[in-house]
Amino acid sequence: MNAPIQQSQADILSRLYDMKQKQLERAIQQDNPFRCQVLTAEADAISNALKSLR
């Protein structure tokens, strides 16, 4: 019963990570280093959360 919940969380985190990467790409194009730093930290936190589910 716990496996479907973990899969659902992993799916949500994966989508969130993908969105964060797209935001990061836009920030890089806009030459916004502070925003890039924040988005990178957020993406890293999401990635770590994904790793902990697996």
BAGUNU-24221 format. One line per 2 residues: number of its first residue (from 1); their letters; for each residue x, y, z of N, C-alpha, C. Coordinates in Angstrom, 1 decimal. Example, Ala and Ser with C-alpha at 12.3 -4.5 7.8 and 13.67 -1.06 7.14 Angstrom:
1) AS) 13.2,-5.7,7.8,12.3,-4.5,7.8,13.2,-3.3,7.8  12.8,-2.2,7.1,13.7,-1.1,7.1,12.9,0.0,7.9
This chain:
1) MN) 0.8,-1.2,0.0,0.0,0.0,0.0,0.9,1.3,0.0  2.0,1.2,0.6,2.9,2.3,0.6,3.6,2.6,-0.7
3) AP) 3.8,1.5,-1.5,4.5,1.7,-2.8,3.7,2.6,-3.8  2.4,2.5,-3.9,1.7,3.5,-4.8,1.9,5.0,-4.3
5) IQ) 1.9,5.2,-3.0,2.1,6.5,-2.5,3.5,7.0,-2.8  4.5,6.2,-2.6,5.8,6.6,-3.0,6.0,6.9,-4.5
7) QS) 5.3,6.1,-5.3,5.4,6.3,-6.8,4.7,7.6,-7.1  3.6,7.9,-6.5,2.9,9.1,-6.7,3.7,10.3,-6.3
9) QA) 4.4,10.2,-5.2,5.3,11.3,-4.7,6.5,11.4,-5.7  7.0,10.3,-6.2,8.1,10.4,-7.1,7.7,11.0,-8.4
11) DI) 6.5,10.7,-8.9,6.0,11.3,-10.1,5.8,12.9,-9.9  5.3,13.3,-8.8,5.1,14.7,-8.6,6.5,15.4,-8.5
13) LS) 7.4,14.8,-7.7,8.8,15.4,-7.6,9.5,15.4,-9.0  9.3,14.4,-9.8,9.9,14.4,-11.1,9.4,15.5,-12.0
15) RL) 8.1,15.7,-11.9,7.5,16.8,-12.7,8.0,18.2,-12.2  8.1,18.3,-10.9,8.5,19.5,-10.3,10.0,19.8,-10.6
17) YD) 10.8,18.8,-10.6,12.2,18.9,-11.0,12.3,19.3,-12.5  11.5,18.7,-13.3,11.6,19.1,-14.8,11.2,20.6,-14.9
19) MK) 10.2,21.1,-14.2,9.8,22.5,-14.3,10.9,23.4,-13.8  11.5,23.0,-12.7,12.6,23.8,-12.1,13.8,23.9,-13.1
21) QK) 14.1,22.8,-13.8,15.1,22.8,-14.8,14.8,23.8,-15.9  13.5,23.8,-16.3,13.1,24.8,-17.4,13.3,26.2,-16.9
23) QL) 12.9,26.5,-15.6,13.0,27.8,-15.1,14.5,28.2,-15.0  15.3,27.2,-14.7,16.8,27.5,-14.6,17.3,27.8,-16.0
25) ER) 16.9,27.1,-17.0,17.3,27.4,-18.4,17.0,28.9,-18.8  15.7,29.3,-18.4,15.3,30.7,-18.7,16.2,31.7,-17.9
27) AI) 16.5,31.4,-16.7,17.3,32.3,-15.9,18.7,32.4,-16.4  19.2,31.3,-17.0,20.5,31.4,-17.6,20.5,32.3,-18.8
29) QQ) 19.4,32.1,-19.6,19.3,32.9,-20.8,19.2,34.4,-20.5  18.5,34.7,-19.4,18.3,36.1,-18.9,19.5,36.6,-18.2
31) DN) 20.6,35.8,-18.0,21.8,36.2,-17.3,21.5,36.8,-15.9  20.8,35.9,-15.2,20.4,36.3,-13.8,21.1,35.3,-12.8
33) PF) 22.3,35.6,-12.4,23.1,34.7,-11.6,22.4,34.3,-10.3  21.8,35.3,-9.6,21.2,35.1,-8.3,20.1,34.1,-8.4
35) RC) 19.2,34.4,-9.4,18.1,33.4,-9.7,18.6,32.0,-10.0  19.6,32.0,-10.8,20.2,30.7,-11.2,20.7,29.9,-9.9
37) QV) 21.3,30.6,-9.0,21.7,30.0,-7.8,20.6,29.5,-6.9  19.5,30.3,-6.8,18.3,29.8,-6.1,17.7,28.6,-6.7
39) LT) 17.5,28.7,-8.0,16.8,27.6,-8.8,17.7,26.3,-8.7  19.0,26.5,-8.7,19.9,25.3,-8.6,19.7,24.7,-7.3
41) AE) 19.7,25.5,-6.2,19.5,24.9,-4.9,18.1,24.2,-4.7  17.1,24.8,-5.3,15.8,24.2,-5.3,15.8,22.9,-6.0
43) AD) 16.4,22.8,-7.2,16.5,21.6,-8.0,17.3,20.5,-7.3  18.3,20.9,-6.6,19.1,20.0,-5.8,18.3,19.4,-4.7
45) AI) 17.5,20.2,-4.0,16.7,19.7,-2.9,15.6,18.7,-3.4  15.0,19.0,-4.6,14.1,18.1,-5.2,14.7,16.8,-5.6
47) SN) 15.9,16.9,-6.2,16.7,15.7,-6.6,17.0,14.9,-5.3  17.4,15.5,-4.3,17.7,14.7,-3.0,16.4,14.0,-2.5
49) AL) 15.3,14.7,-2.6,14.0,14.1,-2.1,13.7,12.9,-3.0  13.9,13.0,-4.3,13.7,11.9,-5.2,14.5,10.7,-4.8
51) KS) 15.8,11.0,-4.6,16.8,9.9,-4.3,16.3,9.2,-3.0  15.8,10.0,-2.0,15.4,9.3,-0.8,14.2,8.4,-0.9
53) LR) 13.4,8.7,-1.9,12.2,7.8,-2.2,12.6,6.5,-2.8  13.7,6.5,-3.5,14.1,5.3,-4.3,15.0,4.4,-3.5
